[in-house]
Amino acid sequence: MIRSRKRWQDLSERQKAVILTVASIELSLTATAAADLFTRPASGIRGSKALWWPLLLVQPFGPIAYLTLGHRRTP
């Protein structure tokens, strides 16, 4: 059985709202993690900056992992 993909106009308003909400959360997390990684000195990061940059692109786990595990918290 071949399933056709739904187009944006075929989605209900609720489905569109959920997709846009999740996308905005992912974008916010990624932007926050990228800004922190860019501005934080290498000594404040667990691991290598070069390793964290590509991991930020793994949605949604990369930004969440960086924000929870990747940087050292300052008191």
Secondary structure, DSSP 8 states (H G I E B T S, - for coil): -------GGGS-HHHHHHHHHHHHHHHHHHHHHHHHHHHS-GGGBSS-HHHHHHHTTSTTHHHHHIIIIIB----
